[in-house]
Amino acid sequence: MDKIQVIHDAAGGTLTVWVDDPAMEHVCEETTEEVVLMKDRTGRVIGFELLHYRPASAEAGLAVETVVRSHA
């Protein structure tokens, strides 16, 4: 099973999602929507960071929903 790493930096106001090993990061590219794409040496997106992220509610924590679809 692949692992996804989600990091919420409340002080910095960012939400970072890694879909592959962060050590493979080679370059970052900021989009016009204040999203930073982290890419490996081949240009494949391995993570993204949302800038100016604030949770919808003041409750501590971050809810994550997992949806698994079979391609069979």
C-alpha positions, 0 to 999 in steps of 0.5 A: 500500500502506498503511503500519503503524508499530510502535514498541517503547519498551523503557524505557517498556514500551510498544508503539505501533501506528499504522495511519494518520498519527500527525499526525491524532491528536485524542484518546486513550482508555484502555481497562480493559485498559491499552490506549490508543486514538488517534483522529482528529477523526471518532472513528476509531481510527488507532492503539493503545498497549499499556501495560506491554508486555514481549517474550516473549523477551529477544532484541533486536528485534520480530518482525512477521508480515504476512498479506494477504487478498484480498477478491476 
